[in-house]
Amino acid sequence: MPEPNRLLRAARERLPSPGAPGEHASRSEVAEAVNAWLWETTGKRHLLDAHYLAKLERGVARWPNAAYRSGLRHVLGVPEDAALGFVPPRRSAGAVDSLQTPSPLPGWEPGLVLEHAGHITDHDLVAPSRRTVLGAILLTGAALGAALAPFLHPLAVAPDRHGTAFAALELDAAEQFVSVLRTWHSTRGAVSRPTVAAQLSTHVAWLCAAPQGTAQTLRGFRIGAELADIAATMAWDAGEHRIAQRYFVLAVQLAHAAGDNALAAVALASLARQCFDLERPADGLDVVQLAQYGTRRTATPRLRAVLATREAWAYAQQGDARAFQRAVGLAEDYHAEGARDGDATTPTARSLDAAELAGVIGARYRDLARYDPKHARQAQNYIGRALQLRHTSRARNRAFDLIGLARAHLVSREPDRAAELIAVAVPLAGAWASGRVGVKLRDFHREAAPFASVAAMREARENIADLIAA
């Protein structure tokens, strides 16, 4: 009697049905989604059906072909075959069963990471109308922790000198492009995610053809991690959380393959921020603490400050004032130690200047004020300091500061001051109204409803409605 493949069945039953709300996906729905995705990505028709999927779940078949494995990984949202219980056939009598000796880094070996990256970018570059109905599930709780656990294990890559090496000028140009992308996104809002996804796709193809284990290729993996982090941030900004999570995890994997745990920790900090945005503070705290533990011996003070602000964020959402203030104190102490050489090449740590630190802490005090309004004054003080320190070119950051400060004044029941701040924020927010800036404006619009009878507030809410509707 074959052993049932419980991992495959559990993965299918975690996936919601597109046709029956409240139900999990059927075998037929999964098979259709796999065939559709394979057609979109390969141009070839495949005939996976519910009958064969049932055989896989019963354990009658254990090792589907490469195309089906690829499609099932994509649709069921897992990074490697082992997560679906797929076991390759033994090559000889002396071969070791992979269920008995699992890889210490399932799915995190550089070749598999690059294959995974190719699937993500291919899917992201397909027109939304042609994407599969069933996509990757959003990992939460223990599933998210299990997907990220390999970060704690060092990765040893055997040098392989075969392939086409990166030229120094190519790497320089790619790093410059990453820098330009970050600047455009934060100051102009003019860059699109397909541009980043296309660049990442090209870069992954170069990495696949490059000799492994060389300093140049490791540098190439690092560039790929930054591109994935930018794409993730853009998807998160647009509210596409499933795609964002896939890119954030990919950024961690690419940085890990590059041997750069500081960059991987920054990507984990970004993933934690997404968890907080989804009101999942426990998940975010687990991700942050994983990053803190993994870099406990190597993190610079500035990186420690970044991670401490994320830890504080979790406590603010949970209403734990004592733990929050402890984490904020640590963040300020670490930041006061100043920057180190490694910070210049680590995003987020590099950008955590005094203005950014004050803005982040202020916004978190505002979160804490939901539990106790007395914290609104602290929020106003910190965000006000951020606005004073913020360079005028940082329009997007200033828009966030102004909206956050206005929301803090709503908590302290000062609608006229809140409306005054929104009047300054709205002209700055236009380029980002379709993203998270627009989300924060909607939050203000909802929170300000009790003050709608105030003339200035009525005008502020009308201006927000006009901008969001435009």
DRENDO-1510 file (C-alpha; in Angstrom, 1 decimal, always signed):
<recs>
REC; n; res; u; v; w
REC; 1; MET; +0.0; +0.0; +0.0 .
REC; 2; PRO; +1.7; +3.3; -1.1 .
REC; 3; GLU; +2.1; +6.0; +1.5 .
REC; 4; PRO; -0.3; +9.0; +0.9 .
REC; 5; ASN; +1.4; +12.2; -0.1 .
REC; 6; ARG; -0.1; +14.3; +2.8 .
REC; 7; LEU; +2.1; +17.4; +2.0 .
REC; 8; LEU; +0.7; +17.7; -1.5 .
REC; 9; ARG; -2.9; +17.3; -0.3 .
REC; 10; ALA; -2.4; +19.8; +2.5 .
REC; 11; ALA; -0.9; +22.3; +0.1 .
REC; 12; ARG; -3.9; +22.0; -2.2 .
REC; 13; GLU; -6.3; +22.3; +0.7 .
REC; 14; ARG; -4.6; +25.5; +1.9 .
REC; 15; LEU; -5.5; +27.1; -1.5 .
REC; 16; PRO; -8.9; +28.8; -1.7 .
REC; 17; SER; -11.2; +27.7; -4.5 .
REC; 18; PRO; -11.8; +30.4; -7.2 .
REC; 19; GLY; -15.2; +29.0; -7.9 .
REC; 20; ALA; -16.6; +28.1; -4.5 .
REC; 21; PRO; -16.1; +30.8; -1.8 .
REC; 22; GLY; -15.1; +29.3; +1.5 .
REC; 23; GLU; -14.0; +26.0; +0.0 .
REC; 24; HIS; -10.5; +24.8; -0.8 .
REC; 25; ALA; -9.3; +24.3; -4.4 .
REC; 26; SER; -10.4; +21.0; -6.0 .
REC; 27; ARG; -8.0; +18.8; -7.9 .
REC; 28; SER; -9.6; +19.9; -11.2 .
REC; 29; GLU; -9.1; +23.6; -10.3 .
REC; 30; VAL; -5.4; +23.0; -9.4 .
REC; 31; ALA; -4.8; +21.0; -12.6 .
REC; 32; GLU; -6.5; +23.7; -14.8 .
REC; 33; ALA; -4.3; +26.4; -13.2 .
REC; 34; VAL; -1.1; +24.4; -13.7 .
REC; 35; ASN; -2.0; +23.8; -17.4 .
REC; 36; ALA; -2.8; +27.5; -17.9 .
REC; 37; TRP; +0.4; +28.6; -16.3 .
REC; 38; LEU; +2.5; +26.2; -18.3 .
REC; 39; TRP; +0.8; +27.4; -21.5 .
REC; 40; GLU; +1.5; +31.0; -20.6 .
REC; 41; THR; +5.1; +30.5; -19.6 .
REC; 42; THR; +6.2; +27.8; -22.1 .
REC; 43; GLY; +3.8; +28.1; -25.0 .
REC; 44; LYS; +3.2; +24.3; -24.8 .
REC; 45; ARG; -0.1; +22.6; -23.9 .
REC; 46; HIS; -0.1; +20.2; -21.0 .
REC; 47; LEU; -2.7; +17.7; -19.9 .
REC; 48; LEU; -2.5; +17.5; -16.1 .
REC; 49; ASP; -5.9; +16.3; -14.8 .
REC; 50; ALA; -7.6; +15.6; -11.5 .
REC; 51; HIS; -7.1; +11.9; -12.0 .
REC; 52; TYR; -3.3; +12.1; -12.1 .
REC; 53; LEU; -3.4; +14.6; -9.2 .
REC; 54; ALA; -5.3; +12.1; -7.2 .
REC; 55; LYS; -2.7; +9.5; -8.0 .
REC; 56; LEU; +0.0; +11.9; -6.7 .
REC; 57; GLU; -1.9; +12.5; -3.5 .
REC; 58; ARG; -2.5; +8.8; -2.9 .
REC; 59; GLY; +1.3; +8.2; -3.4 .
REC; 60; VAL; +0.7; +5.9; -6.4 .
REC; 61; ALA; +2.9; +8.4; -8.4 .
REC; 62; ARG; +5.8; +10.1; -6.6 .
REC; 63; TRP; +7.8; +12.0; -9.1 .
REC; 64; PRO; +5.8; +13.9; -11.8 .
REC; 65; ASN; +7.7; +15.3; -14.8 .
REC; 66; ALA; +9.6; +18.6; -14.5 .
REC; 67; ALA; +6.9; +20.7; -16.1 .
REC; 68; TYR; +4.2; +19.4; -13.7 .
REC; 69; ARG; +6.5; +19.9; -10.7 .
REC; 70; SER; +7.2; +23.4; -11.8 .
REC; 71; GLY; +3.6; +24.2; -12.3 .
REC; 72; LEU; +2.5; +22.7; -9.0 .
REC; 73; ARG; +5.2; +24.6; -7.1 .
REC; 74; HIS; +3.9; +27.9; -8.7 .
REC; 75; VAL; +0.2; +27.3; -8.2 .
REC; 76; LEU; +0.6; +25.9; -4.7 .
REC; 77; GLY; +3.1; +28.6; -3.7 .
REC; 78; VAL; +6.1; +26.6; -2.5 .
REC; 79; PRO; +9.7; +27.1; -3.3 .
REC; 80; GLU; +10.8; +23.4; -3.7 .
REC; 81; ASP; +9.7; +20.0; -4.6 .
REC; 82; ALA; +10.2; +18.6; -1.1 .
REC; 83; ALA; +7.5; +20.9; +0.2 .
REC; 84; LEU; +5.0; +19.0; -1.9 .
REC; 85; GLY; +6.3; +15.5; -0.9 .
REC; 86; PHE; +7.8; +14.8; -4.3 .
REC; 87; VAL; +10.6; +12.2; -4.0 .
REC; 88; PRO; +13.0; +11.5; -7.0 .
REC; 89; PRO; +13.4; +7.9; -7.8 .
REC; 90; ARG; +16.5; +6.2; -6.5 .
REC; 91; ARG; +19.3; +6.0; -9.0 .
REC; 92; SER; +20.8; +2.9; -7.6 .
REC; 93; ALA; +20.4; +0.4; -4.8 .
REC; 94; GLY; +22.8; +2.4; -2.7 .
REC; 95; ALA; +21.1; +5.7; -3.2 .
REC; 96; VAL; +19.8; +7.4; -0.1 .
REC; 97; ASP; +16.1; +8.2; +0.3 .
REC; 98; SER; +15.7; +11.9; +0.2 .
REC; 99; LEU; +12.9; +11.7; +2.8 .
REC; 100; GLN; +15.4; +10.2; +5.3 .
REC; 101; THR; +18.1; +12.7; +4.6 .
REC; 102; PRO; +16.5; +16.0; +3.6 .
REC; 103; SER; +18.7; +18.8; +2.3 .
REC; 104; PRO; +19.6; +21.3; +5.0 .
REC; 105; LEU; +18.6; +24.0; +2.6 .
REC; 106; PRO; +15.6; +22.9; +0.6 .
REC; 107; GLY; +15.1; +25.2; -2.3 .
REC; 108; TRP; +17.9; +27.6; -1.3 .
REC; 109; GLU; +20.7; +26.1; -3.4 .
REC; 110; PRO; +21.7; +28.8; -5.9 .
REC; 111; GLY; +20.5; +26.9; -9.0 .
REC; 112; LEU; +17.0; +26.3; -7.5 .
REC; 113; VAL; +16.8; +29.9; -6.3 .
REC; 114; LEU; +17.5; +31.1; -9.9 .
REC; 115; GLU; +14.9; +28.7; -11.3 .
REC; 116; HIS; +12.4; +30.0; -8.7 .
REC; 117; ALA; +13.3; +33.6; -9.7 .
REC; 118; GLY; +12.6; +32.8; -13.3 .
REC; 119; HIS; +9.2; +31.5; -12.5 .
REC; 120; ILE; +8.3; +34.6; -10.4 .
REC; 121; THR; +9.4; +37.1; -13.0 .
REC; 122; ASP; +7.9; +35.2; -15.9 .
REC; 123; HIS; +4.5; +35.2; -14.1 .
REC; 124; ASP; +4.8; +38.9; -13.2 .
REC; 125; LEU; +5.5; +39.9; -16.7 .
REC; 126; VAL; +2.4; +38.1; -18.1 .
REC; 127; ALA; -0.5; +40.5; -18.6 .
REC; 128; PRO; -2.8; +40.4; -15.6 .
REC; 129; SER; -5.7; +39.3; -17.7 .
REC; 130; ARG; -3.7; +36.2; -18.7 .
REC; 131; ARG; -2.4; +35.2; -15.3 .
REC; 132; THR; -3.7; +32.0; -13.7 .
REC; 133; VAL; -6.7; +32.2; -11.5 .
REC; 134; LEU; -4.9; +30.3; -8.8 .
REC; 135; GLY; -1.7; +31.9; -7.6 .
REC; 136; ALA; +0.7; +31.5; -4.8 .
REC; 137; ILE; -0.9; +31.5; -1.4 .
REC; 138; LEU; +0.2; +34.1; +1.2 .
REC; 139; LEU; +2.3; +32.3; +3.7 .
REC; 140; THR; +1.5; +33.0; +7.4 .
REC; 141; GLY; +2.4; +31.6; +10.8 .
REC; 142; ALA; +4.4; +28.4; +10.9 .
REC; 143; ALA; +4.4; +28.1; +7.1 .
REC; 144; LEU; +6.2; +31.4; +6.8 .
REC; 145; GLY; +8.7; +30.6; +9.4 .
REC; 146; ALA; +9.5; +27.2; +7.8 .
REC; 147; ALA; +10.0; +28.9; +4.4 .
REC; 148; LEU; +12.5; +31.3; +5.9 .
REC; 149; ALA; +14.3; +29.0; +8.4 .
REC; 150; PRO; +17.2; +28.1; +5.9 .
REC; 151; PHE; +18.4; +31.7; +6.3 .
REC; 152; LEU; +20.1; +30.5; +9.5 .
REC; 153; HIS; +22.2; +27.9; +7.7 .
REC; 154; PRO; +25.4; +28.8; +5.9 .
REC; 155; LEU; +25.5; +27.9; +2.2 .
REC; 156; ALA; +28.6; +26.3; +0.8 .
REC; 157; VAL; +28.8; +26.5; -3.0 .
REC; 158; ALA; +31.3; +24.3; -4.8 .
REC; 159; PRO; +33.2; +26.5; -7.3 .
REC; 160; ASP; +32.3; +25.9; -10.9 .
REC; 161; ARG; +34.4; +27.8; -13.4 .
REC; 162; HIS; +32.3; +26.9; -16.4 .
REC; 163; GLY; +30.2; +29.6; -18.0 .
REC; 164; THR; +30.4; +33.2; -19.1 .
REC; 165; ALA; +31.8; +35.4; -16.4 .
REC; 166; PHE; +30.4; +38.8; -15.6 .
REC; 167; ALA; +32.5; +41.7; -16.7 .
REC; 168; ALA; +33.3; +44.3; -14.1 .
REC; 169; LEU; +31.6; +47.0; -16.3 .
REC; 170; GLU; +28.4; +44.9; -16.5 .
REC; 171; LEU; +28.3; +44.7; -12.7 .
REC; 172; ASP; +29.0; +48.4; -12.3 .
REC; 173; ALA; +26.2; +49.3; -14.7 .
REC; 174; ALA; +23.8; +46.9; -13.0 .
REC; 175; GLU; +24.6; +48.4; -9.6 .
REC; 176; GLN; +24.1; +51.9; -11.0 .
REC; 177; PHE; +20.8; +50.9; -12.4 .
REC; 178; VAL; +19.6; +49.6; -9.0 .
REC; 179; SER; +20.6; +52.9; -7.5 .
REC; 180; VAL; +18.7; +54.8; -10.1 .
REC; 181; LEU; +15.6; +52.6; -9.6 .
REC; 182; ARG; +15.6; +53.3; -5.9 .
REC; 183; THR; +15.9; +57.0; -6.4 .
REC; 184; TRP; +13.2; +57.2; -9.0 .
REC; 185; HIS; +10.8; +55.2; -6.8 .
REC; 186; SER; +11.3; +57.3; -3.8 .
REC; 187; THR; +11.5; +60.8; -5.4 .
REC; 188; ARG; +9.4; +60.6; -8.6 .
REC; 189; GLY; +7.3; +57.5; -8.5 .
REC; 190; ALA; +8.0; +57.2; -12.3 .
REC; 191; VAL; +9.3; +53.7; -12.5 .
REC; 192; SER; +7.1; +50.7; -13.2 .
REC; 193; ARG; +7.3; +47.2; -11.7 .
REC; 194; PRO; +7.5; +45.5; -15.1 .
REC; 195; THR; +10.7; +47.5; -15.8 .
REC; 196; VAL; +12.2; +46.0; -12.6 .
REC; 197; ALA; +10.9; +42.5; -13.2 .
REC; 198; ALA; +12.2; +42.6; -16.8 .
REC; 199; GLN; +15.7; +43.7; -15.5 .
REC; 200; LEU; +15.6; +41.0; -12.9 .
REC; 201; SER; +14.6; +38.3; -15.5 .
REC; 202; THR; +17.6; +39.3; -17.7 .
REC; 203; HIS; +19.9; +39.4; -14.7 .
REC; 204; VAL; +18.8; +35.9; -13.6 .
REC; 205; ALA; +19.6; +34.6; -17.1 .
REC; 206; TRP; +23.1; +36.0; -16.8 .
REC; 207; LEU; +23.5; +34.4; -13.4 .
REC; 208; CYS; +22.4; +31.0; -14.7 .
REC; 209; ALA; +25.1; +31.2; -17.4 .
REC; 210; ALA; +27.8; +32.5; -15.1 .
REC; 211; PRO; +30.4; +30.3; -13.3 .
REC; 212; GLN; +29.4; +29.7; -9.7 .
REC; 213; GLY; +31.3; +30.5; -6.6 .
REC; 214; THR; +33.3; +33.4; -8.0 .
REC; 215; ALA; +33.4; +36.9; -6.5 .
REC; 216; GLN; +31.8; +38.3; -9.6 .
REC; 217; THR; +28.9; +35.9; -9.5 .
REC; 218; LEU; +28.3; +36.5; -5.8 .
REC; 219; ARG; +28.2; +40.2; -6.6 .
REC; 220; GLY; +25.7; +39.3; -9.3 .
REC; 221; PHE; +23.5; +37.5; -6.8 .
REC; 222; ARG; +23.6; +40.6; -4.5 .
REC; 223; ILE; +22.4; +42.8; -7.4 .
REC; 224; GLY; +19.6; +40.3; -8.0 .
REC; 225; ALA; +18.6; +40.5; -4.4 .
REC; 226; GLU; +18.3; +44.3; -4.6 .
REC; 227; LEU; +16.2; +44.1; -7.7 .
REC; 228; ALA; +13.9; +41.5; -6.1 .
REC; 229; ASP; +13.6; +43.8; -3.0 .
REC; 230; ILE; +12.6; +46.8; -5.2 .
REC; 231; ALA; +10.0; +44.7; -7.1 .
REC; 232; ALA; +8.6; +43.4; -3.8 .
REC; 233; THR; +8.3; +46.9; -2.4 .
REC; 234; MET; +6.5; +48.1; -5.6 .
REC; 235; ALA; +4.1; +45.1; -5.4 .
REC; 236; TRP; +3.5; +45.8; -1.7 .
REC; 237; ASP; +3.0; +49.5; -2.4 .
REC; 238; ALA; +0.3; +48.5; -5.0 .
REC; 239; GLY; -1.4; +46.2; -2.4 .
REC; 240; GLU; -0.4; +43.0; -4.4 .
REC; 241; HIS; +0.6; +41.2; -1.3 .
REC; 242; ARG; +1.0; +37.6; -2.6 .
REC; 243; ILE; +3.4; +38.8; -5.4 .
REC; 244; ALA; +5.2; +41.1; -2.9 .
REC; 245; GLN; +5.8; +38.2; -0.4 .
REC; 246; ARG; +7.2; +36.0; -3.2 .
REC; 247; TYR; +9.6; +38.7; -4.2 .
REC; 248; PHE; +10.6; +39.5; -0.6 .
REC; 249; VAL; +11.4; +35.8; +0.1 .
REC; 250; LEU; +13.3; +35.7; -3.2 .
REC; 251; ALA; +15.4; +38.7; -2.2 .
REC; 252; VAL; +16.3; +36.9; +1.1 .
REC; 253; GLN; +17.3; +33.8; -0.9 .
REC; 254; LEU; +19.4; +35.7; -3.4 .
REC; 255; ALA; +21.2; +37.7; -0.7 .
REC; 256; HIS; +21.8; +34.4; +1.2 .
REC; 257; ALA; +23.3; +32.9; -2.0 .
REC; 258; ALA; +25.5; +36.0; -2.3 .
REC; 259; GLY; +26.8; +35.4; +1.3 .
REC; 260; ASP; +25.4; +38.8; +2.3 .
REC; 261; ASN; +23.4; +38.2; +5.5 .
REC; 262; ALA; +23.1; +42.0; +6.1 .
REC; 263; LEU; +21.2; +42.4; +2.8 .
REC; 264; ALA; +19.1; +39.3; +3.6 .
REC; 265; ALA; +18.2; +40.8; +7.0 .
REC; 266; VAL; +17.1; +44.0; +5.3 .
REC; 267; ALA; +14.8; +42.0; +3.0 .
REC; 268; LEU; +13.5; +40.2; +6.1 .
REC; 269; ALA; +12.8; +43.6; +7.7 .
REC; 270; SER; +10.9; +44.6; +4.6 .
REC; 271; LEU; +8.9; +41.3; +4.7 .
REC; 272; ALA; +8.1; +42.0; +8.4 .
REC; 273; ARG; +6.9; +45.5; +7.4 .
REC; 274; GLN; +4.5; +43.8; +5.0 .
REC; 275; CYS; +3.2; +41.6; +7.8 .
REC; 276; PHE; +2.5; +44.7; +9.9 .
REC; 277; ASP; +0.7; +46.3; +7.0 .
REC; 278; LEU; -1.5; +43.2; +7.0 .
REC; 279; GLU; -2.1; +43.5; +10.7 .
REC; 280; ARG; -0.2; +40.3; +11.5 .
REC; 281; PRO; +2.2; +41.6; +14.2 .
REC; 282; ALA; +3.1; +38.1; +15.5 .
REC; 283; ASP; +4.3; +37.0; +12.1 .
REC; 284; GLY; +6.2; +40.2; +11.6 .
REC; 285; LEU; +7.9; +39.8; +15.0 .
REC; 286; ASP; +8.9; +36.2; +14.2 .
REC; 287; VAL; +10.5; +37.4; +10.9 .
REC; 288; VAL; +12.3; +40.3; +12.6 .
REC; 289; GLN; +13.7; +38.0; +15.4 .
REC; 290; LEU; +14.9; +35.6; +12.7 .
REC; 291; ALA; +16.9; +38.4; +11.1 .
REC; 292; GLN; +18.2; +39.6; +14.5 .
REC; 293; TYR; +19.4; +36.1; +15.4 .
REC; 294; GLY; +20.9; +35.4; +12.0 .
REC; 295; THR; +23.0; +38.6; +12.2 .
REC; 296; ARG; +23.6; +38.7; +15.9 .
REC; 297; ARG; +27.4; +38.5; +15.4 .
REC; 298; THR; +27.8; +40.6; +12.3 .
REC; 299; ALA; +25.2; +43.3; +12.2 .
REC; 300; THR; +26.4; +46.9; +12.3 .
REC; 301; PRO; +24.7; +49.3; +14.8 .
REC; 302; ARG; +22.7; +50.9; +11.9 .
REC; 303; LEU; +21.3; +47.5; +10.9 .
REC; 304; ARG; +20.5; +46.7; +14.5 .
REC; 305; ALA; +18.6; +50.0; +14.7 .
REC; 306; VAL; +16.6; +49.1; +11.6 .
REC; 307; LEU; +15.6; +45.7; +13.1 .
REC; 308; ALA; +14.8; +47.3; +16.5 .
REC; 309; THR; +12.4; +49.7; +14.8 .
REC; 310; ARG; +10.7; +46.7; +13.2 .
REC; 311; GLU; +10.5; +44.9; +16.5 .
REC; 312; ALA; +9.0; +48.1; +18.1 .
REC; 313; TRP; +6.4; +48.1; +15.3 .
REC; 314; ALA; +5.2; +44.6; +16.3 .
REC; 315; TYR; +4.8; +45.7; +19.9 .
REC; 316; ALA; +3.0; +48.9; +19.0 .
REC; 317; GLN; +0.4; +46.9; +17.0 .
REC; 318; GLN; +0.0; +44.6; +20.0 .
REC; 319; GLY; -0.4; +47.5; +22.4 .
REC; 320; ASP; +2.6; +46.5; +24.5 .
REC; 321; ALA; +3.9; +49.9; +25.5 .
REC; 322; ARG; +6.7; +48.7; +27.8 .
REC; 323; ALA; +8.2; +46.4; +25.2 .
REC; 324; PHE; +7.7; +49.1; +22.5 .
REC; 325; GLN; +9.6; +51.7; +24.5 .
REC; 326; ARG; +12.4; +49.3; +25.2 .
REC; 327; ALA; +12.8; +48.5; +21.5 .
REC; 328; VAL; +12.6; +52.2; +20.5 .
REC; 329; GLY; +15.3; +53.0; +23.1 .
REC; 330; LEU; +17.6; +50.3; +21.6 .
REC; 331; ALA; +16.9; +51.7; +18.1 .
REC; 332; GLU; +18.0; +55.2; +19.2 .
REC; 333; ASP; +21.0; +53.9; +21.0 .
REC; 334; TYR; +22.2; +51.9; +18.0 .
REC; 335; HIS; +21.6; +54.7; +15.7 .
REC; 336; ALA; +23.6; +57.1; +17.9 .
REC; 337; GLU; +26.7; +54.8; +17.4 .
REC; 338; GLY; +26.8; +56.1; +13.8 .
REC; 339; ALA; +27.2; +54.4; +10.4 .
REC; 340; ARG; +29.9; +51.9; +9.5 .
REC; 341; ASP; +31.5; +51.1; +6.1 .
REC; 342; GLY; +29.1; +48.2; +5.4 .
REC; 343; ASP; +26.0; +50.4; +5.7 .
REC; 344; ALA; +26.8; +52.2; +2.5 .
REC; 345; THR; +26.0; +49.1; +0.5 .
REC; 346; THR; +23.0; +48.0; +2.5 .
REC; 347; PRO; +19.6; +49.6; +1.6 .
REC; 348; THR; +17.4; +50.7; +4.5 .
REC; 349; ALA; +20.4; +50.7; +6.8 .
REC; 350; ARG; +21.9; +53.3; +4.5 .
REC; 351; SER; +18.8; +55.4; +4.3 .
REC; 352; LEU; +18.0; +55.3; +8.1 .
REC; 353; ASP; +19.2; +58.8; +8.7 .
REC; 354; ALA; +17.9; +60.9; +11.7 .
REC; 355; ALA; +14.8; +62.0; +9.7 .
REC; 356; GLU; +13.8; +58.5; +8.8 .
REC; 357; LEU; +14.4; +57.2; +12.3 .
REC; 358; ALA; +12.2; +60.0; +13.8 .
REC; 359; GLY; +9.5; +59.4; +11.2 .
REC; 360; VAL; +9.4; +55.6; +11.8 .
REC; 361; ILE; +9.2; +56.0; +15.6 .
REC; 362; GLY; +6.6; +58.7; +15.3 .
REC; 363; ALA; +4.4; +56.5; +13.1 .
REC; 364; ARG; +4.7; +53.6; +15.6 .
REC; 365; TYR; +3.8; +55.9; +18.5 .
REC; 366; ARG; +0.6; +56.7; +16.5 .
REC; 367; ASP; -0.1; +53.0; +16.2 .
REC; 368; LEU; +0.3; +52.7; +20.0 .
REC; 369; ALA; -2.0; +55.6; +20.5 .
REC; 370; ARG; -4.9; +53.4; +19.2 .
REC; 371; TYR; -4.6; +51.7; +22.6 .
REC; 372; ASP; -3.9; +54.8; +24.7 .
REC; 373; PRO; -4.4; +58.3; +23.2 .
REC; 374; LYS; -1.7; +59.8; +25.5 .
REC; 375; HIS; +0.9; +58.5; +23.0 .
REC; 376; ALA; -0.4; +60.8; +20.3 .
REC; 377; ARG; +1.8; +63.7; +21.6 .
REC; 378; GLN; +4.9; +61.6; +21.3 .
REC; 379; ALA; +3.9; +60.7; +17.8 .
REC; 380; GLN; +3.5; +64.3; +16.9 .
REC; 381; ASN; +6.8; +65.3; +18.4 .
REC; 382; TYR; +8.7; +62.6; +16.5 .
REC; 383; ILE; +7.0; +63.1; +13.1 .
REC; 384; GLY; +7.4; +66.8; +13.5 .
REC; 385; ARG; +11.1; +66.4; +14.0 .
REC; 386; ALA; +11.2; +64.1; +10.9 .
REC; 387; LEU; +9.6; +66.9; +8.8 .
REC; 388; GLN; +12.1; +69.4; +10.0 .
REC; 389; LEU; +15.0; +67.1; +9.1 .
REC; 390; ARG; +13.6; +65.6; +5.9 .
REC; 391; HIS; +15.2; +66.9; +2.6 .
REC; 392; THR; +12.7; +68.6; +0.3 .
REC; 393; SER; +13.5; +66.2; -2.5 .
REC; 394; ARG; +12.1; +63.3; -0.5 .
REC; 395; ALA; +8.5; +64.1; -1.6 .
REC; 396; ARG; +7.1; +60.6; -0.9 .
REC; 397; ASN; +8.6; +60.4; +2.6 .
REC; 398; ARG; +7.3; +63.9; +3.3 .
REC; 399; ALA; +3.8; +63.0; +2.2 .
REC; 400; PHE; +3.9; +60.0; +4.5 .
REC; 401; ASP; +5.1; +62.2; +7.4 .
REC; 402; LEU; +2.4; +64.8; +6.8 .
REC; 403; ILE; -0.4; +62.2; +6.6 .
REC; 404; GLY; +0.9; +60.4; +9.7 .
REC; 405; LEU; +1.2; +63.7; +11.6 .
REC; 406; ALA; -2.4; +64.6; +10.6 .
REC; 407; ARG; -3.7; +61.2; +11.8 .
REC; 408; ALA; -1.9; +61.8; +15.1 .
REC; 409; HIS; -3.7; +65.1; +15.5 .
REC; 410; LEU; -7.0; +63.3; +14.9 .
REC; 411; VAL; -6.2; +61.1; +17.9 .
REC; 412; SER; -5.7; +64.2; +20.0 .
REC; 413; ARG; -8.9; +65.6; +18.6 .
REC; 414; GLU; -7.4; +68.6; +16.8 .
REC; 415; PRO; -9.2; +68.5; +13.4 .
REC; 416; ASP; -8.2; +71.9; +12.2 .
REC; 417; ARG; -4.5; +71.2; +12.6 .
REC; 418; ALA; -5.0; +67.8; +10.9 .
REC; 419; ALA; -6.9; +69.4; +8.0 .
REC; 420; GLU; -4.1; +72.0; +7.6 .
REC; 421; LEU; -1.5; +69.2; +7.3 .
REC; 422; ILE; -3.6; +67.3; +4.7 .
REC; 423; ALA; -3.8; +70.5; +2.6 .
REC; 424; VAL; +0.0; +70.4; +2.4 .
REC; 425; ALA; +0.2; +66.6; +1.8 .
REC; 426; VAL; -2.3; +66.3; -1.0 .
REC; 427; PRO; -0.3; +68.2; -3.7 .
REC; 428; LEU; +2.8; +66.0; -2.8 .
REC; 429; ALA; +0.8; +62.8; -2.9 .
REC; 430; GLY; -0.3; +62.9; -6.5 .
REC; 431; ALA; +2.4; +60.7; -8.0 .
REC; 432; TRP; +1.8; +57.9; -5.5 .
REC; 433; ALA; -2.0; +58.2; -5.0 .
REC; 434; SER; -2.5; +54.7; -6.4 .
REC; 435; GLY; -0.1; +53.1; -3.9 .
REC; 436; ARG; +0.4; +53.2; -0.2 .
REC; 437; VAL; +0.3; +56.9; +0.0 .
REC; 438; GLY; -3.2; +56.7; -1.3 .
REC; 439; VAL; -4.0; +54.0; +1.2 .
REC; 440; LYS; -2.8; +56.2; +4.1 .
REC; 441; LEU; -5.0; +59.1; +2.7 .
REC; 442; ARG; -8.0; +56.7; +2.7 .
REC; 443; ASP; -7.2; +55.8; +6.3 .
REC; 444; PHE; -7.2; +59.5; +7.2 .
REC; 445; HIS; -10.5; +60.0; +5.3 .
REC; 446; ARG; -12.1; +57.2; +7.3 .
REC; 447; GLU; -10.7; +58.3; +10.7 .
REC; 448; ALA; -11.7; +61.9; +10.1 .
REC; 449; ALA; -15.4; +61.1; +9.5 .
REC; 450; PRO; -16.3; +62.1; +13.1 .
REC; 451; PHE; -15.0; +65.6; +12.4 .
REC; 452; ALA; -16.8; +66.0; +9.1 .
REC; 453; SER; -18.9; +68.9; +10.4 .
REC; 454; VAL; -15.7; +71.0; +10.8 .
REC; 455; ALA; -15.4; +73.2; +7.6 .
REC; 456; ALA; -11.7; +72.7; +7.2 .
REC; 457; MET; -12.0; +69.0; +7.6 .
REC; 458; ARG; -14.9; +68.7; +5.2 .
REC; 459; GLU; -12.7; +70.4; +2.6 .
REC; 460; ALA; -9.7; +68.2; +3.4 .
REC; 461; ARG; -11.8; +65.0; +3.0 .
REC; 462; GLU; -13.2; +66.3; -0.3 .
REC; 463; ASN; -9.7; +67.0; -1.6 .
REC; 464; ILE; -8.7; +63.4; -0.7 .
REC; 465; ALA; -11.7; +62.0; -2.4 .
REC; 466; ASP; -11.0; +64.0; -5.6 .
REC; 467; LEU; -7.3; +62.8; -5.6 .
REC; 468; ILE; -8.1; +59.1; -5.0 .
REC; 469; ALA; -10.9; +59.1; -7.6 .
REC; 470; ALA; -8.6; +60.8; -10.3 .
</recs>
